[in-house]
Amino acid sequence: MAARAGLSLPAIAFPVLALGFVILAAAIGLNIAAPASPLSWALSAAMIAIMLGAVFAAVELADVIAHRVGEPYGTLVLTLAVTVIEVALIESIVLTPNSPPALARDTVFAVIMIVCNGLVGLCIMVGSLRHYEQEFQVSGASLYLNVLGALSVLTLILPNYTSTIVGPYYSTAQLLFVSAITVVLYGTFLFIQTSRHKSYFRAEDVAAFDGRRIYPSNRAVAVSVIMLLMALTGVILLSKKFAVILELGLNRLGAPQAVAGIVIAMVVLAPESITALRAAQRNMLQKSLNLALGSSLATIGLTIPAVAVTNVVLDKQIEVGLSSRDALLLTLTLFLSVLTFASGRTNILAGLIHLVVFATFLFLVFIP
């Protein structure tokens, strides 16, 4: 008989608190952009704490569902939950007046660099320090990198070389075409991952209690589905106010424009990154890669089309092409990823190299 996995109190409390705060803010007419008073500062701080709690709760709830459905569906549930939150945050800032036209590009690029260098590097380092070498399925990693390379170049590099519009932009027709391509590629990848070749991505779950696998009860899964929907709804509704706070804070600090994308990426990736690192510690590098590389694909495959449709409807041009420096960093990241995942085994040196590239990315944001 399988062991039962339950839900923590924060996983239940924060989705309720998020929706409750939304109702409270509407009732008292909370305006984050208005001149700050001690009460508004306190409410803003409470809102950020509740929203971050709801983000972590959403990932925990998705993880409960993931344990029941198994791999590769489990990591897909986690990835899609995180991507929904990310799209909501990006859209919230895009829809604000005078929003930066490069926000979507900066966020997508930040996700790729954080995941493919920072998170992958940490997972490999953590796993290598504890297990020396770890194995994964080359076939699955190759498919991830094939799609990631194509989507990255088509969405972030190619715009710099088109001639219909000068600069790092796509015309409306080009943007819609590329968005359709990303949806087709990502949809096909999901079909491969969940149906045709799901064995390429299967990770053996070694978590156990008294020698038995841990499976959530039917009641825990049902509650998790309901609370997950509440958590995502709460985060989406709070994201508009978070976007205002983020913009005001970065403007006061005089931070570079790209920092907004990095902050959004780190907020939504934090809980999923913790899950990936724990998997690497348990010698489950395949699950770590499913979470990490899956996040990159979902970000491009879903974020770019969503933002593109929004901006086409609003007749607002978005900047999608990377600078030559960032394009070089992206190319280096893809090249190193191909080398890292070519043999099916990892070691500490590969992890260190990815972390060095990630540190370089962060350094150049502040000192270009």
C-alpha positions as CSV (number, residue, x, y, z in Angstrom):
1,M,0.0,0.0,0.0
2,A,1.4,3.4,-1.0
3,A,2.2,6.0,1.6
4,R,0.1,9.2,1.6
5,A,1.4,12.7,1.0
6,G,-0.5,15.6,2.6
7,L,-0.6,19.4,2.1
8,S,1.2,21.9,4.2
9,L,-0.7,24.8,6.0
10,P,0.9,27.5,3.8
11,A,-0.3,25.7,0.6
12,I,-3.8,26.0,1.9
13,A,-3.6,29.4,3.5
14,F,-1.8,31.6,0.9
15,P,-4.3,31.0,-2.0
16,V,-7.1,32.0,0.3
17,L,-5.1,35.1,1.6
18,A,-4.3,36.1,-2.0
19,L,-8.0,36.1,-3.0
20,G,-8.9,37.8,0.3
21,F,-6.4,40.6,-0.3
22,V,-7.8,41.2,-3.8
23,I,-11.2,41.6,-2.3
24,L,-9.9,43.9,0.5
25,A,-7.9,46.1,-1.9
26,A,-11.0,46.6,-4.1
27,A,-13.1,47.4,-1.1
28,I,-10.8,50.0,0.3
29,G,-9.7,51.4,-3.1
30,L,-6.0,50.6,-2.5
31,N,-3.9,52.6,-5.0
32,I,-0.3,51.6,-5.0
33,A,0.8,54.4,-7.4
34,A,-0.7,57.1,-5.1
35,P,1.5,59.0,-2.6
36,A,2.5,56.6,0.0
37,S,1.2,56.6,3.5
38,P,2.3,54.3,6.4
39,L,-0.9,52.2,5.8
40,S,-0.3,51.9,2.0
41,W,3.3,50.9,2.6
42,A,2.2,48.2,5.0
43,L,-0.4,47.0,2.7
44,S,2.1,46.9,-0.2
45,A,4.5,44.9,1.8
46,A,1.8,42.5,2.9
47,M,0.7,42.1,-0.7
48,I,4.1,41.2,-1.9
49,A,4.5,38.6,0.9
50,I,1.1,37.1,0.1
51,M,1.8,37.0,-3.6
52,L,5.2,35.3,-3.1
53,G,3.5,32.9,-0.7
54,A,0.9,32.1,-3.3
55,V,3.6,31.5,-5.9
56,F,5.3,29.0,-3.7
57,A,1.9,27.5,-2.7
58,A,1.0,27.1,-6.4
59,V,4.2,25.1,-7.1
60,E,3.7,22.9,-4.0
61,L,0.1,22.2,-5.0
62,A,1.2,21.4,-8.6
63,D,3.9,19.1,-7.1
64,V,1.2,17.1,-5.3
65,I,-0.7,16.7,-8.5
66,A,2.6,15.8,-10.2
67,H,3.3,13.0,-7.8
68,R,0.0,11.4,-8.7
69,V,0.2,11.7,-12.5
70,G,3.9,10.7,-12.7
71,E,6.5,11.7,-15.2
72,P,6.7,13.3,-17.6
73,Y,3.2,14.8,-16.9
74,G,4.3,15.8,-13.4
75,T,7.0,18.3,-14.5
76,L,4.7,19.5,-17.2
77,V,2.1,20.5,-14.5
78,L,4.7,22.4,-12.6
79,T,6.1,24.1,-15.7
80,L,2.7,25.3,-16.9
81,A,1.7,26.6,-13.5
82,V,4.9,28.7,-13.3
83,T,4.5,29.9,-16.9
84,V,0.9,31.1,-16.2
85,I,2.2,33.2,-13.3
86,E,5.1,34.5,-15.5
87,V,2.8,35.5,-18.3
88,A,0.5,37.3,-15.9
89,L,3.3,39.3,-14.4
90,I,4.6,40.3,-17.9
91,E,1.2,41.2,-19.2
92,S,0.5,43.3,-16.1
93,I,3.6,45.5,-16.8
94,V,3.0,45.6,-20.5
95,L,-0.5,46.9,-20.0
96,T,0.7,49.8,-17.8
97,P,1.2,53.2,-19.4
98,N,4.7,53.9,-20.6
99,S,5.8,50.3,-20.0
100,P,9.2,49.3,-21.4
101,P,8.8,47.8,-24.9
102,A,11.6,45.3,-24.3
103,L,10.1,43.8,-21.1
104,A,9.0,40.5,-22.7
105,R,12.3,40.1,-24.4
106,D,14.3,40.8,-21.3
107,T,12.2,38.4,-19.2
108,V,12.4,35.6,-21.8
109,F,16.2,36.1,-22.1
110,A,16.6,36.2,-18.3
111,V,14.7,33.0,-17.9
112,I,16.9,31.2,-20.5
113,M,20.1,32.5,-18.8
114,I,18.8,31.8,-15.2
115,V,17.6,28.3,-16.2
116,C,20.2,27.1,-18.7
117,N,23.2,28.5,-16.8
118,G,22.2,29.4,-13.2
119,L,19.8,26.5,-12.4
120,V,21.4,23.9,-14.6
121,G,24.8,24.8,-13.2
122,L,23.6,24.6,-9.6
123,C,21.9,21.3,-10.2
124,I,24.9,19.7,-11.7
125,M,27.2,21.2,-9.0
126,V,24.9,20.0,-6.2
127,G,24.5,16.6,-7.7
128,S,28.2,16.2,-8.5
129,L,29.4,17.2,-5.0
130,R,27.1,14.5,-3.5
131,H,27.1,11.8,-6.2
132,Y,30.3,12.6,-8.2
133,E,28.6,11.8,-11.5
134,Q,24.9,11.7,-12.5
135,E,23.2,10.2,-15.5
136,F,20.3,11.4,-17.6
137,Q,18.7,10.5,-20.9
138,V,20.5,12.1,-23.9
139,S,17.5,11.6,-26.1
140,G,15.3,13.8,-23.9
141,A,18.0,16.4,-23.4
142,S,18.7,16.6,-27.1
143,L,15.0,17.2,-27.9
144,Y,14.9,20.0,-25.3
145,L,17.9,21.7,-26.8
146,N,16.7,21.3,-30.4
147,V,13.5,23.1,-29.7
148,L,15.1,25.6,-27.4
149,G,17.7,26.5,-29.9
150,A,15.2,27.0,-32.7
151,L,12.8,29.1,-30.6
152,S,15.6,31.2,-29.1
153,V,17.1,32.2,-32.5
154,L,13.7,32.7,-34.2
155,T,12.3,34.9,-31.4
156,L,15.4,36.7,-30.0
157,I,18.1,36.9,-32.7
158,L,16.4,36.8,-36.1
159,P,14.5,40.2,-35.6
160,N,17.8,42.0,-35.8
161,Y,18.3,40.8,-39.4
162,T,14.9,41.4,-40.9
163,S,14.4,44.4,-43.2
164,T,10.6,45.2,-43.1
165,I,11.2,47.2,-39.9
166,V,14.6,48.5,-39.0
167,G,15.9,47.6,-35.5
168,P,15.2,44.7,-33.1
169,Y,11.5,44.5,-34.1
170,Y,9.2,42.3,-36.0
171,S,6.4,43.7,-38.2
172,T,2.9,42.7,-37.2
173,A,2.8,40.0,-39.8
174,Q,6.2,38.7,-38.9
175,L,5.3,38.7,-35.2
176,L,2.2,36.7,-35.7
177,F,4.0,34.3,-38.0
178,V,6.8,33.7,-35.4
179,S,4.2,33.4,-32.6
180,A,2.4,30.7,-34.6
181,I,5.6,28.9,-35.2
182,T,6.5,28.9,-31.5
183,V,3.0,27.5,-30.6
184,V,3.4,24.7,-33.3
185,L,6.9,23.8,-32.1
186,Y,6.0,23.8,-28.4
187,G,2.8,21.9,-29.1
188,T,4.6,19.3,-31.1
189,F,7.3,19.0,-28.3
190,L,4.5,18.4,-25.7
191,F,3.1,15.7,-28.0
192,I,6.5,14.0,-28.1
193,Q,7.0,14.4,-24.4
194,T,3.6,13.1,-23.2
195,S,2.7,10.6,-25.9
196,R,5.0,9.5,-28.7
197,H,8.3,9.3,-26.8
198,K,7.5,10.0,-23.2
199,S,10.1,7.4,-22.1
200,Y,12.8,9.9,-23.2
201,F,11.8,12.1,-20.2
202,R,10.8,9.6,-17.6
203,A,12.6,10.1,-14.2
204,E,12.5,7.4,-11.5
205,D,11.1,8.8,-8.3
206,V,13.2,7.6,-5.5
207,A,11.2,9.4,-2.7
208,A,9.9,6.8,-0.3
209,F,8.7,6.3,3.2
210,D,9.5,3.0,4.9
211,G,10.4,1.6,1.6
212,R,7.1,2.6,0.0
213,R,6.5,5.2,-2.8
214,I,4.7,8.3,-1.7
215,Y,1.4,8.9,-3.4
216,P,-1.1,11.7,-2.5
217,S,-4.6,10.6,-1.5
218,N,-7.5,11.3,-3.8
219,R,-8.7,13.9,-1.3
220,A,-5.3,15.6,-1.4
221,V,-5.2,15.7,-5.2
222,A,-8.8,17.1,-5.4
223,V,-8.0,19.8,-2.8
224,S,-4.7,20.6,-4.6
225,V,-6.5,21.2,-7.9
226,I,-9.0,23.6,-6.3
227,M,-6.3,25.4,-4.3
228,L,-4.0,25.6,-7.3
229,L,-6.7,27.3,-9.3
230,M,-7.2,29.7,-6.4
231,A,-3.5,30.4,-6.1
232,L,-3.1,31.1,-9.8
233,T,-6.1,33.4,-9.8
234,G,-4.9,35.3,-6.8
235,V,-1.4,35.8,-8.3
236,I,-2.8,36.9,-11.6
237,L,-5.1,39.5,-9.9
238,L,-2.3,40.7,-7.6
239,S,0.3,40.9,-10.4
240,K,-1.0,44.3,-11.6
241,K,-0.3,45.9,-8.3
242,F,3.1,44.1,-8.0
243,A,4.0,45.5,-11.5
244,V,3.4,49.0,-10.2
245,I,5.5,48.4,-7.1
246,L,8.3,46.9,-9.1
247,E,8.3,49.8,-11.6
248,L,8.3,52.4,-8.8
249,G,11.1,50.6,-6.9
250,L,13.4,50.2,-9.9
251,N,12.9,53.8,-11.0
252,R,13.8,55.0,-7.5
253,L,16.9,52.8,-7.4
254,G,17.9,53.8,-10.9
255,A,18.3,50.2,-11.9
256,P,18.9,49.2,-15.5
257,Q,15.8,48.4,-17.5
258,A,16.7,44.7,-17.9
259,V,16.5,44.2,-14.1
260,A,12.7,44.2,-14.3
261,G,12.9,41.1,-16.5
262,I,15.4,39.4,-14.1
263,V,13.3,40.1,-11.1
264,I,10.1,38.7,-12.7
265,A,12.1,35.6,-13.9
266,M,13.6,35.0,-10.4
267,V,10.2,35.4,-8.6
268,V,8.4,32.8,-10.8
269,L,11.4,30.4,-11.0
270,A,12.3,30.4,-7.4
271,P,10.0,27.6,-6.1
272,E,10.5,25.5,-9.2
273,S,14.3,25.9,-8.9
274,I,14.1,24.6,-5.3
275,T,12.3,21.6,-6.5
276,A,14.9,21.0,-9.2
277,L,17.8,21.3,-6.8
278,R,16.1,18.9,-4.3
279,A,15.8,16.4,-7.2
280,A,19.5,16.8,-8.1
281,Q,20.4,16.1,-4.4
282,R,18.4,12.9,-4.6
283,N,20.3,11.8,-7.7
284,M,17.3,12.5,-10.0
285,L,19.0,14.8,-12.5
286,Q,16.6,13.8,-15.2
287,K,13.7,15.4,-13.2
288,S,15.9,18.5,-12.6
289,L,16.4,18.8,-16.4
290,N,12.8,18.3,-17.1
291,L,11.9,21.1,-14.8
292,A,14.7,23.4,-15.9
293,L,14.7,23.0,-19.6
294,G,11.0,22.6,-19.7
295,S,10.7,26.1,-18.1
296,S,12.7,27.7,-20.9
297,L,10.6,26.1,-23.6
298,A,7.3,27.0,-21.9
299,T,8.5,30.6,-21.4
300,I,9.2,31.1,-25.1
301,G,6.4,28.9,-26.4
302,L,3.7,30.6,-24.4
303,T,5.0,34.0,-23.3
304,I,6.0,35.4,-26.7
305,P,2.6,34.5,-28.4
306,A,0.6,35.8,-25.4
307,V,2.5,39.1,-25.3
308,A,2.4,39.4,-29.1
309,V,-1.4,39.0,-29.3
310,T,-1.8,41.6,-26.6
311,N,0.5,44.1,-28.3
312,V,-1.1,43.5,-31.7
313,V,-4.5,44.2,-30.3
314,L,-3.2,47.3,-28.5
315,D,-1.2,48.3,-31.6
316,K,1.9,48.6,-29.5
317,Q,5.2,47.6,-30.9
318,I,7.4,45.4,-28.7
319,E,11.2,45.0,-28.9
320,V,12.2,41.4,-29.3
321,G,15.7,41.3,-30.8
322,L,18.7,41.0,-28.4
323,S,21.7,43.2,-28.5
324,S,24.8,41.8,-30.0
325,R,26.3,41.2,-26.6
326,D,23.3,39.3,-25.3
327,A,23.0,37.4,-28.6
328,L,26.6,36.2,-28.1
329,L,25.8,35.1,-24.5
330,L,22.8,33.2,-25.8
331,T,24.9,31.5,-28.5
332,L,27.5,30.6,-25.9
333,T,24.8,29.2,-23.6
334,L,23.3,27.0,-26.4
335,F,26.8,25.8,-27.4
336,L,27.8,24.9,-23.9
337,S,24.4,23.1,-23.3
338,V,25.0,20.9,-26.3
339,L,28.4,19.9,-25.0
340,T,27.2,19.4,-21.4
341,F,24.3,17.1,-22.4
342,A,26.0,15.2,-25.2
343,S,27.4,12.3,-23.1
344,G,24.5,11.5,-20.7
345,R,26.8,12.0,-17.7
346,T,27.7,15.2,-15.8
347,N,30.5,16.3,-13.5
348,I,31.4,19.3,-11.4
349,L,33.4,21.1,-14.1
350,A,30.3,21.3,-16.4
351,G,28.3,22.9,-13.6
352,L,31.0,25.4,-12.8
353,I,31.3,26.5,-16.4
354,H,27.5,27.2,-16.6
355,L,27.7,29.2,-13.4
356,V,30.5,31.3,-14.7
357,V,28.5,32.2,-17.7
358,F,25.5,33.1,-15.5
359,A,27.7,35.3,-13.3
360,T,29.0,37.0,-16.4
361,F,25.4,37.7,-17.5
362,L,24.5,39.3,-14.2
363,F,27.7,41.3,-14.1
364,L,27.2,42.8,-17.5
365,V,23.6,43.8,-16.7
366,F,24.9,46.3,-14.2
367,I,28.3,47.1,-15.7
368,P,27.8,46.8,-19.5
